[in-house]
Amino acid sequence: MSLAFLITSLLVVAFPGTGVLLSLSAGLSHGVRGAVVAAFGCTLGVLPHMVLAISGLAAVLHASNFAFQCLKIAGVGYLLYLAWATFREQAGMAIDAAADARSDAQVIRQAMLANVLNPKLSMFFVAFLPQFLRPGEPNATVVMLQLSAVFMAMSFAVFVLYGVFAASAREHILSRPAVLAWMRRGFAAAFVGLAVKLAVA
């Protein structure tokens, strides 16, 4: 496994996106445990895209503009829903000490959906994984599975780090209502920004 793959993967997963936002929000809302659970859900949400890329189905999705647009619209809609839920302090996205009512399964499901409904991830892996295969690699599928496993492990670790960092500031933020309100607005605006970015893809 090349150093270039590890560095590139780290840069990709560390760049703020949906998974990072959800991990930060979970850390602030639910502490370290919530951050780890959300990070796990976000990482699981990457798995279907990797399977699509390795199986070649993502190439079909790429070739079918209608299929891509349908999935993109669903992803944009879900991100906008997350923005609204955050702003309105619903669906457990509120940064609130009392936001511990959601089960782990609910947190994982929400985090998974956020990544599953992003067709750009499939396109990314179609373009990303083959770059790190040797020409004429006889075990291309096995190698891509190995690379995918490493990428997912790195994703989980980075999401957890973001979430734990947020959890460490939880009490400081929760004790300041004004900061709490601006944090909610900031998360809502960030989700809207991600929705717009996906919409214009």
C-alpha positions in Angstrom: 0.0 0.0 0.0 1.5 3.3 -1.1 2.2 6.3 1.0 0.5 8.4 -1.6 -2.7 6.5 -1.0 -2.5 7.0 2.7 -1.8 10.8 2.4 -4.5 11.3 -0.2 -7.0 9.4 1.8 -6.2 11.3 4.9 -6.7 14.6 3.1 -10.0 13.5 1.6 -11.5 12.3 4.9 -10.2 15.2 6.9 -11.8 17.8 4.6 -15.0 19.1 6.3 -18.1 17.5 4.7 -21.3 15.8 5.8 -19.5 13.1 7.9 -17.5 15.7 9.7 -20.5 17.9 10.4 -22.5 15.0 11.8 -19.7 13.9 14.0 -19.2 17.4 15.4 -22.9 17.8 16.0 -23.1 14.4 17.7 -20.1 15.2 19.9 -21.7 18.5 21.0 -25.1 16.9 21.5 -24.3 13.6 23.0 -20.7 13.6 24.1 -18.0 11.1 23.3 -20.3 8.1 23.0 -22.6 10.0 20.6 -19.6 11.1 18.5 -18.4 7.5 18.1 -21.8 6.2 17.2 -22.3 8.9 14.6 -18.8 8.3 13.2 -19.7 4.6 12.9 -22.9 5.5 11.0 -21.1 7.9 8.7 -18.5 5.3 7.9 -21.1 2.6 7.2 -22.7 5.2 4.8 -19.5 5.1 2.7 -19.7 1.3 2.3 -22.4 1.1 -0.4 -20.5 3.6 -2.6 -17.4 1.5 -2.3 -19.3 -1.6 -3.3 -20.8 0.2 -6.2 -17.4 1.4 -7.3 -15.7 -2.0 -7.1 -18.6 -3.8 -8.7 -18.7 -1.3 -11.6 -22.3 -0.3 -11.0 -21.2 3.3 -10.3 -20.0 3.5 -13.9 -23.6 2.7 -14.9 -24.9 5.4 -12.5 -22.4 7.8 -14.1 -23.6 6.9 -17.6 -27.3 7.3 -16.6 -27.9 11.0 -16.0 -31.5 10.3 -14.9 -30.4 7.8 -12.2 -27.7 10.2 -11.0 -30.1 13.2 -10.9 -32.7 11.2 -8.9 -30.2 10.2 -6.3 -28.7 13.7 -6.2 -32.2 15.2 -5.6 -32.8 12.8 -2.8 -29.4 13.7 -1.2 -30.1 17.4 -1.5 -33.5 17.0 0.0 -32.1 15.1 3.0 -29.3 17.6 3.6 -31.9 20.4 3.6 -34.0 18.3 6.0 -31.0 18.1 8.3 -30.5 21.9 8.1 -34.2 22.5 9.0 -34.1 19.9 11.8 -31.0 21.5 13.2 -32.3 25.0 13.0 -35.6 23.9 14.6 -33.9 21.7 17.2 -35.6 18.5 16.0 -34.4 15.0 15.0 -31.7 15.1 17.7 -29.5 17.5 15.8 -30.0 20.2 18.4 -26.9 20.9 20.5 -28.6 20.4 23.7 -27.9 18.5 26.9 -31.3 17.0 26.8 -30.8 15.6 23.3 -30.0 12.1 24.6 -33.3 10.6 23.8 -32.3 9.2 20.4 -31.2 5.5 20.3 -27.9 4.5 18.8 -29.7 2.9 16.0 -31.5 6.2 15.1 -28.2 8.1 15.2 -26.5 5.5 12.9 -29.5 5.5 10.5 -29.4 9.3 10.2 -25.6 9.3 9.7 -25.8 6.5 7.1 -28.5 8.2 5.1 -26.5 11.4 4.9 -23.7 9.6 3.1 -25.7 7.0 1.2 -27.7 9.7 -0.5 -24.6 11.4 -1.9 -24.0 10.1 -5.5 -20.7 12.0 -5.7 -19.1 9.5 -3.4 -19.6 6.7 -5.9 -18.1 8.9 -8.6 -15.2 9.7 -6.3 -14.4 6.1 -5.7 -14.6 5.2 -9.4 -12.0 7.8 -10.1 -10.0 7.4 -6.9 -9.4 3.7 -6.3 -8.0 2.7 -9.8 -5.3 5.3 -9.5 -3.6 3.1 -6.9 -3.6 -0.1 -8.9 -0.5 -1.4 -10.7 -0.9 -1.7 -14.4 -2.2 -5.2 -15.2 -2.9 -6.0 -11.5 -4.2 -9.6 -11.5 -6.1 -9.2 -8.2 -7.6 -5.8 -8.8 -10.8 -6.6 -6.9 -8.9 -7.8 -3.9 -6.6 -4.8 -3.9 -9.5 -2.4 -4.2 -11.2 -4.1 -1.3 -8.1 -3.7 0.8 -7.7 -0.1 -0.1 -11.4 0.5 0.6 -11.0 -1.1 4.1 -8.1 1.2 4.9 -10.1 4.2 3.7 -13.1 3.3 5.8 -10.8 2.8 8.9 -9.2 6.2 8.3 -12.7 7.8 7.9 -13.9 6.3 11.2 -10.8 7.5 13.0 -11.0 11.0 11.7 -14.7 11.3 12.3 -14.2 10.1 15.9 -11.4 12.7 16.4 -13.6 15.5 15.2 -16.5 14.3 17.4 -14.3 13.8 20.5 -12.9 17.3 20.0 -16.5 18.7 19.9 -17.4 16.6 23.0 -14.5 18.1 24.9 -16.0 21.6 24.3 -19.6 20.5 25.1 -19.9 21.8 28.6 -18.3 25.1 27.7 -20.8 25.6 24.8 -23.9 24.3 26.6 -23.3 26.7 29.5 -23.6 29.7 27.0 -27.0 30.0 25.4 -25.9 32.6 22.9 -23.0 30.5 21.7 -25.4 27.5 21.5 -27.8 29.4 19.3 -25.1 30.5 16.9 -23.7 27.0 16.7 -27.1 25.7 15.7 -27.4 28.3 13.0 -23.9 27.5 11.9 -24.6 23.8 11.5 -27.9 24.5 9.7 -26.1 26.9 7.3 -23.3 24.3 6.7 -25.9 21.7 5.8 -27.5 24.1 3.4 -24.1 24.8 1.9 -23.5 21.1 1.3 -26.9 20.8 -0.3 -26.2 23.6 -2.7 -22.8 22.2 -3.5 -24.4 18.8 -4.3 -27.2 20.4 -6.3 -24.8 22.2 -8.6 -22.6 19.1 -9.1 
